[in-house]
Amino acid sequence: MNPERVGPSLNGQVALITGAGRGIGKAISLAFARAGANVVCLARSISQIEEVVQEIRRSNLPDAIAISADVSRGSDLREAVARVTEKFGKIDILVNNAGVDRVGSLQYEHDFQAWWQVFEVNMKGPAALIHLVLPGMLDRDRGTIINIGSRNAISNHPFMTAYSASKTALLRFNQCLGLELKGSKVCTFYLHPGHVATSLMNGSFDTTEAAKIPRLKTMLDSMHATMENSDPKGAELAAKSAVMLASVREAYLLNGLYIDAQQDLSEILSLAQTNDH
């Protein structure tokens, strides 16, 4: 699924990626740049996204800019979209990748606002950004929205109430929006990136609490082991899948759906085409 071979060039298109400073977001930013798109890297840490932008520029790829913003703050998002529109005139592709986790027992949650902040970032942020960019996409009758999701949206796990519920809400939001967009050339996808080693869990749990709850400690140990054994190229695979969804004409057949980057996307598209006839 090399992005240079998966479909038409993305030359002239503008891609906005949140959480773009590291991990999956960085890989997606680089992949879209290599596919010909102008890239807007958005994250809270300006130093990280400036490094990504410099890497893109050193490779003589299309234009890239860095915008520092907190996706849970509506004012930050409005300002960011205004800056992108002023520079590029449009946003063709939106990748909602920014996310946070919080692991622990709800019974012992000491800061419910921190629990709720997971929804602010994982659900409100993507919805608010889509609300800002969707009118322009529909006016041009062209656009791609990719919401980076999680398998937690379709499976149950203890001690992850905030994260799992927020990702489930985003999945249902994506499915309903896909139905709204039917008949247009704007598509929305929910992309599970697979098991990728990221910094998502850093600081997401209380070590003291984990020591008191054996089941929680066992689960955390298992999660860390999964991360350590994850595919080192997992982020690149997710990035290639994102580029493919934005560049292949037949991708509209998957509008609104949950997509697993670990599956063969070419095969999924081929099957969707067969079922469409």
Sequence and secondary structure as in RCSB ss.txt:
>XXXX:A:sequence
MNPERVGPSLNGQVALITGAGRGIGKAISLAFARAGANVVCLARSISQIEEVVQEIRRSNLPDAIAISADVSRGS
DLREAVARVTEKFGKIDILVNNAGVDRVGSLQYEHDFQAWWQVFEVNMKGPAALIHLVLPGMLDRDRGTIINIGS
RNAISNHPFMTAYSASKTALLRFNQCLGLELKGSKVCTFYLHPGHVATSLMNGSFDTTEAAKIPRLKTMLDSMHA
TMENSDPKGAELAAKSAVMLASVREAYLLNGLYIDAQQDLSEILSLAQTNDH
>XXXX:A:secstr
  TTTSSS  TT EEEEESTTSHHHHHHHHHHHHTT EEEEEES HHHHHHHHHHHHHTT S EEEEE  TT HH
HHHHHHHHHHHHHS   EEEE      BS GGG S HHHHHHHHIIIIIHHHHHHHHHHHHHHHHT EEEEEE  
GGGTS  TT HHHHHHHHHHHHHHHHHHHHTTTSSEEEEEEE  S   STTTT B HHHHHH HHHHHHHHHHHH
HHHTS TTHHHHHHHHHHHHHH GGGGGGTT EEETTS HHHHHHHHHHHH 
